């Protein structure tokens, strides 16, 4: 298990790699400013997809990541 500090560092690095430094900072600021329920957001993220579509999406992502 990694420490909270390591999680924060890895998270910021991932955000910066995908969004760039400026947009990553904006994302963090938005999350801190707004009431944000991550669990609810994740549950609603793919609610318009069927189980098969979610599975296909997951398998595609896994293949792209080389696992």
C-alpha positions as CSV (number, residue, x, y, z in Angstrom):
1,X,0.0,0.0,0.0
2,X,1.3,3.5,-0.9
3,X,1.2,6.5,1.3
4,X,-1.3,9.4,0.9
5,X,1.6,11.6,-0.3
6,X,2.5,9.1,-3.0
7,X,-1.1,8.9,-4.1
8,X,-1.2,12.7,-4.4
9,X,2.0,12.9,-6.3
10,X,1.0,10.2,-8.7
11,X,-2.4,11.7,-9.2
12,X,-1.0,15.1,-10.0
13,X,1.5,13.6,-12.4
14,X,-1.2,11.7,-14.2
15,X,-3.4,14.8,-14.5
16,X,-0.4,16.9,-15.7
17,X,0.4,14.2,-18.3
18,X,-3.1,14.1,-19.7
19,X,-4.3,17.8,-19.2
20,X,-1.0,19.7,-19.0
21,X,0.1,21.6,-16.0
22,X,-2.2,24.6,-16.3
23,X,-5.4,22.5,-16.9
24,X,-4.4,20.1,-14.1
25,X,-4.2,23.0,-11.7
26,X,-7.6,24.3,-12.9
27,X,-9.0,20.8,-12.4
28,X,-7.8,20.6,-8.8
29,X,-9.1,24.2,-8.2
30,X,-12.5,23.2,-9.6
31,X,-12.7,20.1,-7.4
32,X,-11.7,22.1,-4.3
33,X,-14.2,24.9,-5.0
34,X,-17.3,22.7,-5.8
35,X,-19.0,20.1,-3.7
36,X,-18.0,17.0,-5.6
37,X,-19.2,13.5,-4.9
38,X,-16.7,11.3,-6.7
39,X,-18.7,8.1,-6.1
40,X,-21.9,9.5,-7.5
41,X,-19.9,10.9,-10.5
42,X,-18.4,7.5,-11.3
43,X,-21.8,5.8,-11.0
44,X,-23.4,8.2,-13.4
45,X,-20.4,8.3,-15.8
46,X,-21.4,5.2,-17.9
47,X,-25.1,4.9,-16.9
48,X,-26.2,5.3,-20.6
49,X,-24.0,2.3,-21.6
50,X,-25.0,-1.4,-21.5
51,X,-22.9,-3.9,-19.5
52,X,-21.5,-5.2,-22.8
53,X,-20.5,-1.7,-23.9
54,X,-18.8,-1.0,-20.6
55,X,-17.0,-4.3,-20.9
56,X,-15.8,-3.6,-24.4
57,X,-14.6,-0.1,-23.3
58,X,-12.7,-1.7,-20.4
59,X,-11.1,-4.4,-22.6
60,X,-10.1,-1.8,-25.2
61,X,-8.5,0.4,-22.5
62,X,-6.6,-2.6,-21.1
63,X,-5.3,-3.6,-24.5
64,X,-4.2,0.0,-25.2
65,X,-2.3,0.0,-21.9
66,X,-0.5,-3.2,-22.8
67,X,-1.8,-5.4,-20.0
